[in-house]
Amino acid sequence: MDEQIKQIAERLRGLREAMELTTADVARDCGISQAEYERAESGEYDISVSMLQQIARHYGIELDALMFGEEPKMSAYFLTRAGKGVSVERTKAYKYQALAAGFRNRKADPFIVTVEPDNAPMHYNSHDGQEFNLVTEGRLLLSVGGKELVLNPGDSIYFNSKLPHGMKALDGKTVRFLAIIL
């Protein structure tokens, strides 16, 4: 996990330097605090997919280039076999498996998200756009805009992702869900 975050941080720094931007420029352009951006670029802290998506969209690059260091090549279709999607483990509790990593210019970013049970406080994100989650395994506590909801297998939610949102696995068991970030 730590090595993947360090690699993402290096790609962020490389992008910024190639564009001859300061950390303040990126933070301002992408609507995040400079301190948050600098933490991400340090490689010592978790980097949210939503932050990476904001940066990628603002600068017109593919999310995959930041997350995985590879440019997508397909434009007609991209097939992901079960369990074979490129993945990044952001923290010990969260793993994101990309389902469309090889498709260029996509309008949405679908992932299988695995949330492991832990006792850490809930981590919140917010980002432009919308998000769809469909629980496939386990029970998920999802907080959206201060409202706590429990999602069981088969339950889904579509929400405004500008609202602060966070999640936790319940019952001491792993949770898996399909997340589509728009």
C-alpha beads as a LAMMPS data file, in Angstrom:
LAMMPS data file: protein, C-alpha beads

182 atoms
181 bonds

1 atom types
1 bond types

-500.0 500.0 xlo xhi
-500.0 500.0 ylo yhi
-500.0 500.0 zlo zhi

Masses

1 110.0

Atoms # bond

1 1 1 0.000 0.000 0.000
2 1 1 2.632 2.557 1.042
3 1 1 4.646 1.963 -2.141
4 1 1 1.559 2.525 -4.335
5 1 1 0.787 5.807 -2.577
6 1 1 4.409 6.936 -3.003
7 1 1 4.217 6.139 -6.738
8 1 1 0.987 8.123 -7.112
9 1 1 2.584 11.022 -5.205
10 1 1 5.575 10.931 -7.589
11 1 1 3.227 11.076 -10.583
12 1 1 1.387 14.053 -9.043
13 1 1 4.662 15.877 -8.457
14 1 1 5.856 14.996 -11.981
15 1 1 2.658 16.338 -13.530
16 1 1 2.884 19.549 -11.526
17 1 1 6.536 20.074 -12.388
18 1 1 6.003 19.285 -16.090
19 1 1 3.263 21.919 -16.186
20 1 1 5.523 24.356 -14.270
21 1 1 2.930 24.846 -11.532
22 1 1 3.322 25.460 -7.812
23 1 1 1.476 23.447 -5.202
24 1 1 -0.628 26.563 -4.616
25 1 1 -1.555 26.655 -8.331
26 1 1 -2.766 23.030 -8.337
27 1 1 -4.686 23.474 -5.100
28 1 1 -6.413 26.618 -6.381
29 1 1 -7.147 25.158 -9.827
30 1 1 -8.635 21.959 -8.381
31 1 1 -10.523 23.453 -5.417
32 1 1 -8.563 21.705 -2.677
33 1 1 -6.508 23.154 0.138
34 1 1 -2.815 23.623 -0.464
35 1 1 -2.023 21.689 2.712
36 1 1 -4.146 18.732 1.518
37 1 1 -2.457 18.741 -1.876
38 1 1 1.022 18.950 -0.336
39 1 1 0.178 16.000 1.952
40 1 1 -0.851 13.988 -1.117
41 1 1 2.306 14.914 -3.012
42 1 1 4.476 13.954 -0.028
43 1 1 3.492 10.291 -0.433
44 1 1 3.099 9.898 3.321
45 1 1 -0.701 10.136 3.433
46 1 1 -3.688 8.495 1.781
47 1 1 -4.700 10.088 -1.516
48 1 1 -8.403 9.930 -2.274
49 1 1 -9.574 8.784 -5.686
50 1 1 -11.844 11.817 -5.756
51 1 1 -8.840 14.173 -5.398
52 1 1 -7.010 12.365 -8.186
53 1 1 -10.123 12.550 -10.356
54 1 1 -10.443 16.313 -9.742
55 1 1 -6.820 16.864 -10.751
56 1 1 -7.056 14.590 -13.796
57 1 1 -10.242 16.243 -15.038
58 1 1 -8.963 19.776 -14.498
59 1 1 -5.724 19.185 -16.400
60 1 1 -7.275 16.983 -19.100
61 1 1 -5.402 13.770 -18.354
62 1 1 -6.682 10.273 -17.721
63 1 1 -7.252 9.233 -14.104
64 1 1 -5.355 6.014 -14.899
65 1 1 -2.197 7.991 -15.640
66 1 1 -2.185 9.263 -12.049
67 1 1 -3.428 6.098 -10.345
68 1 1 -1.557 3.429 -12.305
69 1 1 1.042 5.234 -14.419
70 1 1 -0.502 3.976 -17.659
71 1 1 -2.460 5.721 -20.373
72 1 1 -5.645 3.965 -21.536
73 1 1 -5.540 2.838 -25.161
74 1 1 -8.970 1.427 -26.034
75 1 1 -11.790 3.463 -27.546
76 1 1 -14.329 0.861 -28.731
77 1 1 -14.529 -1.262 -25.560
78 1 1 -12.434 -2.457 -22.636
79 1 1 -13.038 -5.870 -21.057
80 1 1 -12.125 -6.525 -17.424
81 1 1 -12.237 -10.177 -16.407
82 1 1 -13.429 -11.072 -12.904
83 1 1 -10.773 -10.203 -10.341
84 1 1 -8.357 -8.913 -12.993
85 1 1 -8.883 -5.131 -12.872
86 1 1 -5.884 -2.952 -12.077
87 1 1 -6.059 -2.153 -8.389
88 1 1 -4.676 0.297 -5.899
89 1 1 -4.804 -0.160 -2.158
90 1 1 -5.071 3.354 -0.761
91 1 1 -5.027 2.291 2.857
92 1 1 -5.175 -1.004 4.708
93 1 1 -8.957 -0.559 4.847
94 1 1 -9.697 0.412 1.204
95 1 1 -8.827 -1.253 -2.095
96 1 1 -10.015 0.091 -5.456
97 1 1 -10.109 -2.221 -8.486
98 1 1 -10.552 -0.231 -11.707
99 1 1 -13.036 -1.747 -14.144
100 1 1 -12.433 0.517 -17.146
101 1 1 -8.750 1.452 -16.774
102 1 1 -7.922 0.840 -20.419
103 1 1 -10.765 2.879 -21.955
104 1 1 -9.838 6.363 -23.192
105 1 1 -11.937 9.477 -22.561
106 1 1 -14.485 7.714 -20.380
107 1 1 -17.276 9.723 -18.777
108 1 1 -17.380 7.702 -15.541
109 1 1 -14.901 5.789 -13.393
110 1 1 -16.239 2.392 -12.238
111 1 1 -14.471 0.515 -9.440
112 1 1 -14.987 -2.522 -7.244
113 1 1 -14.215 -1.157 -3.783
114 1 1 -13.229 -3.490 -0.971
115 1 1 -13.556 -2.107 2.558
116 1 1 -11.960 -4.088 5.357
117 1 1 -13.292 -3.791 8.890
118 1 1 -11.243 -1.521 11.137
119 1 1 -11.615 0.621 14.227
120 1 1 -10.303 3.842 12.702
121 1 1 -12.606 6.853 12.567
122 1 1 -14.570 7.266 9.356
123 1 1 -12.645 9.181 6.671
124 1 1 -14.720 11.670 4.663
125 1 1 -14.357 12.778 1.040
126 1 1 -16.190 15.276 -1.081
127 1 1 -15.716 16.001 -4.766
128 1 1 -17.552 17.462 -7.714
129 1 1 -19.995 15.230 -9.484
130 1 1 -22.132 12.318 -8.479
131 1 1 -21.534 8.793 -7.243
132 1 1 -23.369 5.490 -7.461
133 1 1 -22.678 2.604 -5.053
134 1 1 -24.150 -0.938 -5.218
135 1 1 -23.265 -3.274 -2.345
136 1 1 -22.468 -6.815 -3.492
137 1 1 -21.080 -8.320 -0.280
138 1 1 -21.262 -7.434 3.423
139 1 1 -22.980 -4.557 5.185
140 1 1 -21.802 -0.979 4.697
141 1 1 -22.294 2.050 6.914
142 1 1 -22.349 5.038 4.575
143 1 1 -22.510 8.604 5.799
144 1 1 -23.665 11.162 3.219
145 1 1 -24.034 14.791 4.243
146 1 1 -24.294 13.819 7.912
147 1 1 -26.987 11.162 7.338
148 1 1 -25.910 7.624 8.244
149 1 1 -27.317 4.803 6.139
150 1 1 -26.795 1.040 6.320
151 1 1 -26.594 -0.696 2.955
152 1 1 -27.030 -4.468 2.647
153 1 1 -26.158 -6.671 -0.339
154 1 1 -28.255 -5.556 -3.308
155 1 1 -28.852 -2.056 -1.895
156 1 1 -27.685 0.903 -3.947
157 1 1 -27.397 4.637 -3.535
158 1 1 -26.886 7.526 -5.951
159 1 1 -25.770 10.785 -4.362
160 1 1 -24.309 14.241 -4.805
161 1 1 -20.628 13.625 -4.107
162 1 1 -20.047 17.254 -3.104
163 1 1 -21.633 16.223 0.178
164 1 1 -19.060 14.888 2.661
165 1 1 -19.262 11.102 2.533
166 1 1 -17.488 8.227 4.223
167 1 1 -17.886 4.506 4.778
168 1 1 -17.164 1.679 7.181
169 1 1 -17.540 -2.087 7.004
170 1 1 -20.005 -3.440 9.565
171 1 1 -20.183 -6.690 11.551
172 1 1 -16.387 -7.179 11.441
173 1 1 -16.667 -8.440 7.846
174 1 1 -15.299 -7.291 4.496
175 1 1 -17.605 -5.213 2.275
176 1 1 -17.464 -5.081 -1.522
177 1 1 -19.391 -2.673 -3.673
178 1 1 -19.509 -1.304 -7.181
179 1 1 -18.732 2.413 -7.161
180 1 1 -19.243 4.567 -10.244
181 1 1 -17.837 8.066 -9.903
182 1 1 -19.256 10.558 -12.395

Bonds

1 1 1 2
2 1 2 3
3 1 3 4
4 1 4 5
5 1 5 6
6 1 6 7
7 1 7 8
8 1 8 9
9 1 9 10
10 1 10 11
11 1 11 12
12 1 12 13
13 1 13 14
14 1 14 15
15 1 15 16
16 1 16 17
17 1 17 18
18 1 18 19
19 1 19 20
20 1 20 21
21 1 21 22
22 1 22 23
23 1 23 24
24 1 24 25
25 1 25 26
26 1 26 27
27 1 27 28
28 1 28 29
29 1 29 30
30 1 30 31
31 1 31 32
32 1 32 33
33 1 33 34
34 1 34 35
35 1 35 36
36 1 36 37
37 1 37 38
38 1 38 39
39 1 39 40
40 1 40 41
41 1 41 42
42 1 42 43
43 1 43 44
44 1 44 45
45 1 45 46
46 1 46 47
47 1 47 48
48 1 48 49
49 1 49 50
50 1 50 51
51 1 51 52
52 1 52 53
53 1 53 54
54 1 54 55
55 1 55 56
56 1 56 57
57 1 57 58
58 1 58 59
59 1 59 60
60 1 60 61
61 1 61 62
62 1 62 63
63 1 63 64
64 1 64 65
65 1 65 66
66 1 66 67
67 1 67 68
68 1 68 69
69 1 69 70
70 1 70 71
71 1 71 72
72 1 72 73
73 1 73 74
74 1 74 75
75 1 75 76
76 1 76 77
77 1 77 78
78 1 78 79
79 1 79 80
80 1 80 81
81 1 81 82
82 1 82 83
83 1 83 84
84 1 84 85
85 1 85 86
86 1 86 87
87 1 87 88
88 1 88 89
89 1 89 90
90 1 90 91
91 1 91 92
92 1 92 93
93 1 93 94
94 1 94 95
95 1 95 96
96 1 96 97
97 1 97 98
98 1 98 99
99 1 99 100
100 1 100 101
101 1 101 102
102 1 102 103
103 1 103 104
104 1 104 105
105 1 105 106
106 1 106 107
107 1 107 108
108 1 108 109
109 1 109 110
110 1 110 111
111 1 111 112
112 1 112 113
113 1 113 114
114 1 114 115
115 1 115 116
116 1 116 117
117 1 117 118
118 1 118 119
119 1 119 120
120 1 120 121
121 1 121 122
122 1 122 123
123 1 123 124
124 1 124 125
125 1 125 126
126 1 126 127
127 1 127 128
128 1 128 129
129 1 129 130
130 1 130 131
131 1 131 132
132 1 132 133
133 1 133 134
134 1 134 135
135 1 135 136
136 1 136 137
137 1 137 138
138 1 138 139
139 1 139 140
140 1 140 141
141 1 141 142
142 1 142 143
143 1 143 144
144 1 144 145
145 1 145 146
146 1 146 147
147 1 147 148
148 1 148 149
149 1 149 150
150 1 150 151
151 1 151 152
152 1 152 153
153 1 153 154
154 1 154 155
155 1 155 156
156 1 156 157
157 1 157 158
158 1 158 159
159 1 159 160
160 1 160 161
161 1 161 162
162 1 162 163
163 1 163 164
164 1 164 165
165 1 165 166
166 1 166 167
167 1 167 168
168 1 168 169
169 1 169 170
170 1 170 171
171 1 171 172
172 1 172 173
173 1 173 174
174 1 174 175
175 1 175 176
176 1 176 177
177 1 177 178
178 1 178 179
179 1 179 180
180 1 180 181
181 1 181 182
